[in-house]
Amino acid sequence: MDDQDNVIYQEQTLQAGMFMNEADLSGMSDPGFEPSSCSLDGTPFGEQLTEVSSTLVPEQNAAVNGGGVVVNNNREEEERKIAEEMAEVMKELQGVVGSDESSKRKLDAGTEGSNGDKKEDVDEDGGDQRNGDEGPTPAKKPHVANSIRESLPDLEKLWKPVEDDPNDFTAWTYLLQYVDQENEVLAAREAYDNFLARYPYCYGYWKKYADYERRNGTPEDCDKVFQRGLQAIPLSVDLWIHYLNYVKATHENDPDYVRQQFQVAIATVGLEFRSDKLWEHYISYEKDNGNLRNLLAIYDQLLATPTQSYLQHYNNFKEFVNQHPPEDVLNEKEYDEIKSAVESTPVEESEDSASEPMDLESRIRAKIIEKRTEVHKLNEAEISARWSFEEAIKRPYFHVKPLEKGQLKMWKEYLEYEIERGDKKRILILFERCLIACALYEEYWIKYVKYLQSQPEKDTSRLRDVFTRACTIHHRSKPWINLHWAAFEESEGDLDKAAEILDTLEKSIPNSMHLFFRRINLERRRGNVSKAVELFEKYIENDQNKASAGHIRIKYSRFLIRMFNDYEKAVKVLEDAVAQDEGTRAKAIMALIDLAMHRDPMDVDRIIASFDKALSSDLSNEQKVTFAHRKIEFLEDYGSDVTTIEKAQEELQSIAKQLRDKKATDDSKGTDDASSGTNGTYSTSQYNQDGTSSTSSYDQYGQYSNWNYQQSAGYGYTQQGWSAYGGYYG
C-alpha cells in the first residue's frame, strides 16, 4: 500500500470515528480480540469483520447440523489475520501522518468529530476563536470534515491561493462561487466566515451567505448571518432591503414585528443620501397593508430627510394625499385642527368665473400639502448645499482597488463641510459612509477618531468600536491608528488592553524604535519597571541594526539613572554603545559626558576620559573638532591644571591643521565637493548638535563663544525628539 492509499484509508477510518492508540492496535493482534463497535462505513465493526470474512472464505461459514450451529473452523483464524493486517496498516499510517503536513491537518480535522458535526475552537457563527479580536484568518482556518473533502475534490485547491495570499480578492471570489454552488454547509460557512472577517463591507456576500443559509441551513442560522451582516455594515441599503424581504416572508402574520424592523432600518440608514429605495420599500409595505395614517407619518419623516430622489417623494406625497379622504390620512387631532382652520377661513373667489369654488375636502387636502411643502422647501435647501458633493461620489461602496485622488479629496472636503455645519447626527452618518469607500485609508479613521475625541461629551463606546474596526480588520499593521488605540485604552485605564495592542502591533512591525519606546514607557507608567528593563535588554539583544541598538542603549542608560540611580550600570550600557556602533558613537560619548556631568559629585575623570576616547577614536575630524572645543571649554571651567588646557589647545590645532590641509588639497583638484562646501567648508553646523557654527579658522582656539555648549542636557548631548530618529521607526 503506497502513501497515497494510506492517506485515503486513514481519512475513511477517521471519518467513521475509528482512531486507535497503540494499545488498541496491539490488542487487535491478540487471538482473543473482541471486535469493538467502531466501523469504517457506519456499520458495527464486528459485523464488518464478519462481512469481510465471508468475502475471503467462499464456502459456508456456518451450517445447520441437527438443529445446532456449526461455525467454520477457519473463521477465528481469518479474523485474527484481518486484525493483524489492520494493525499493521494503522501503524504505517502513523508514519505517513508524521511526514505529511497536509495529512496532519486532515487528521486534526478528523478528530474534531464524526461526520463533521463538530469543529473545535469555532464559535457559533463559524469564526475561529483562536484568532482573538482579529477574527478567523486563512492561516488558522478550521478545516472541514474529511468526508466533505472527498465529496468536494476542488475545495483544497481553491483554498490554497487564499492561504498563500489572503489579499487575493479574485481567489476569494472563485472559492466562494464554488462553495455556494455546493450543498456542503460546513464548507460554505468556513469560506464565507473567513472572507467576511477580512472584508466585512462586501454587503453582496452577506446577501449570498444569508441566501445560502436559507437554502441549506435553518431559519436561525439565516437570521444570525443577517444580524452579523447588518452589524458589520449597517449603512448598506441593499442589505437592509434584502433582510426586510426575508422578514416579510417569514413573519407575514406578524405585521407589528415587520414594521418594527422597518423602523430600525430607517433609524439606522434613513439619513443615507442614497436610501430612497428603503423609504419606498417601507411606503409600499404600509400601502399594501392599507395603513394610511402610518403612510403619512412616513412621508412626514421622509420630506424632512435629504435624499437623492427628494422631489419624486414630494410628488408621490401630494398624489397620496389627493387620492384619499383627509379623515383617513390624518389623525383625529390634526384633522380637527385643519378642518376648523379651513372652515374659519373665507373662501376666496376665483378669478375664473367658470370654475367652481373648492369644496371643504379639497381645501383640507390643500392645507395638508401646504403645511408639508414648507418642510420640503427647507429640505430642498439642505440638499442643494450638499448636491455637488453627492454628485462627485463615484464609488460609494467598498472595493480593494485604490480610490482616485480626486475622490479622496472630495471625501475630506465633504467631511469638513459637515463638521463646520455642526449637525452631529449627519456628521456621524457621513463618516460611516466615508469609511466604507475609504476603509483602506488610515487617515480617514484617524480623522474620525479625532472628531469623536474633540466632542464635549466623549462617546467611549463609539470610539472603541471605531478603533476595533480599524485595527482588527482593515489596518492591523498600520502604526499610527494602532498607537492611537493603545493611547486611548491607556487613558481609559485599561493598561492591559493597551499593552496587548502594542504587543500585537510589534508582531507586524518588528523593528520600529518608536514602538519599542512606546511599549517600554507604557510599562514604566504602569509601574512595571522590571518589565521595562526586560524590554530594553530584549530590544538591544535582538536588534540587528547596530545604529538603532545604539539609540536604545542611550535611552536605557537614562532610564537606569532616573529609575534606579544605577550609575555604574548606566556607564556600562553607554560604553557598550560606544564600542558597538560607529554611527552612534559620537552621541554615545556625549551621553557619557552628560551622565558624568550630572553626577554628584561630578565625575571629572570620566568626563576627561570620554573626551580623550572621542579624540583617539575613528570619528571624523569634523566631529573631533567638536569634542576638542568642548574639552577646552570644560577644562577652562572645571580643570585644576593649566597644562592640560594647553595640551588640549594643541590637540585642537593639530586636528584643525589636518582639516585645512585637506581643504587645500581638494581646492587644488577643483573638485565639486570643494565648490559645494561639503568637504571644503568646515562649518561645525554640519556636526554640532546644538545648531551653532564656527569659522574654518580652527587654529583660533581661544574664540569659543560661538560654541554655546552649556545646554540643559549637559555637555555635548541634547536629547533628540522623535523626528531625529525618523529613519529607525519603520
Secondary structure by P-SEA (a helix, b strand, c coil): ccaaaaaaaaaaaaaacccccaaaaaaaacccccccccccccccaaaaaaaaaaaacccccccccccccccccaaaaaaaaaaaaaaaaaaaaaaaaaacaaaaaaaaaaaccccccccccccccccccccccccccccccccccaaaaaaccccccccccccccccaaaaaaaaaaaaaacccaaaaaaaaaaaaaacccaaaaaaaaaaaaaacccaaaaaaaaaaaaaaccccaaaaaaaaaaaaaaccccaaaaaaaaaaaaaaccccccaaaaaaaaaaaaaaacaaaaaaaaaaaaaaccccaaaaaaaaaaaaaaaccccccccaaaaaaaaaaaaacccccccccccccccaaaaaaaaaaaaaaaaaaaaaaaaaaaaaaaaaccccccccccccaaaaaaaaaaaaaaaaacaaaaaaaaaaaaaaaacccaaaaaaaaaaaaaccccaaaaaaaaaaaacccccccccaaaaaaaaaaaaacaaaaaaaaaaaaaaaccccaaaaaaaaaaaaaacaaaaaaaaaaaaaaacccaaaaaaaaaaaaaaaaaaccaaaaaaaaaaaaaaccccaaaaaaaaaaaaaaaccccaaaaaaaaaaaaaaccccaaaaaaaaaaaaaaaacccccaaaaaaaaaaaaaaaaaaaaaaaaaaaaccccccccccccccccccccccccccccccccccccccccccccccccccccccccccccc
